[in-house]
Amino acid sequence: MTIDLEKCVLRAQIEEDTVNSGGFAQIVAKWDDSAVRNCPVCGGLQFIERTNPQGYRVITPCPGAYALDRIALFNQARVPARFMTASFETFDVSRCIDGGMWVTQYIEEIRNFKRKDIGRLFEGGPGTGKTHLLCAGIRYLTLELGIPCLYADFSMLISDIRAAYSINGTNASEIDILRPLFTIPVLFLDELGKGRGTPNDFELRTIDEIVNRRYDNPDLTTFFASNYCDRATSGYQVYCKNGYNPASNSPLESEKWRKFAAKRWREENKRKSKDEVEFRNVEEFETWVRKLMDREHLEDRVSERTASRIMAMAKPTFIHAPDSRRSVG
């Protein structure tokens, strides 16, 4: 009998066995004691003996036991229960305004994942599918490839550290909470830069420590997601090249910039090039321009140095899609 040990024999049962356990997705296997005892492959031993290519007899886990190990990896990954069934198949690519070619690229990267691979930084507004894609990646890496992963929401992480410190009054709890993020082979860090108001020293120090620890170990891979775009992805640098002066009191002092801003407005509002920019007065146009340019970027939320390291660890990918949570229909 030829047995493909890289395939999870319980894969067909996984979806219906996924449950909400304290806010986290958990898979309850149907591989009970009776099934193990009557396994046609191992006869209940949970391992099989086979001959390797070199001619040596080796002991290998039975595919059923192999599957249980991978289910345990998924259960330890702390996937939010809301995304318990998130997979590549359930992601609606048609919502992506740009066609979502990068989704196919991401899926291929996950399916062919190897240690030391670079991660991705998903950027975009709320409800665009960033968390779904992170959790779909965890599902595939744990269940199909047997790779340990961990999901973490940065804002919740900060809350957990503060709560632990208020109870214990020591930094030991902080280290205990952060340690798994320093060493897990693949980390999926969501809500990067999220917080109320300007990031404080504690928040900046925490994200800096996580990023630095993982940056210094090239064997680790990190995937990020953030509502904030980095400056290059948002086009900020392009704006500056076209005459925008961040230090200026008037964003419209350059003729070149006025034309470029009008073009940008038409693109964002899906207007044809011949359409006039429909503002009641110059002040209204200036207000829109300032709103466009004064939006916070990732560098403002995590520091320039940390953002630079994140760019070296993950490929920025902007998700251009509407907020699915606000969809009407």
Secondary structure, DSSP 8 states (H G I E B T S, - for coil): ----TTS-TTHHHHGGGEEEETTEEEE-----HHHHHT-TTTTTSSEEEEE-TTS-EEEEE-HHHHHHHHHHHHHHT--BGGGTT--STTS-GGG-TT--HHHHHHHHHHHT--TT--EEEEE--TTSSHHHHHHHHHHHHHHTT---EEEEEHHHHHHHHHHHHHHH-STHHHHHHHHHHHH-SEEEEESTT--SSS--HHHHHHHHHHHHHHHT-TT-EEEEEESS--HHHHTHHHHHHTT--TT-S-TT--HHHHHHHHHHHHHHTT--TTS----SSHHHHHHHHHHHHSS--HHHHH-HHHHHHHHHHEEEEE-----GGG---
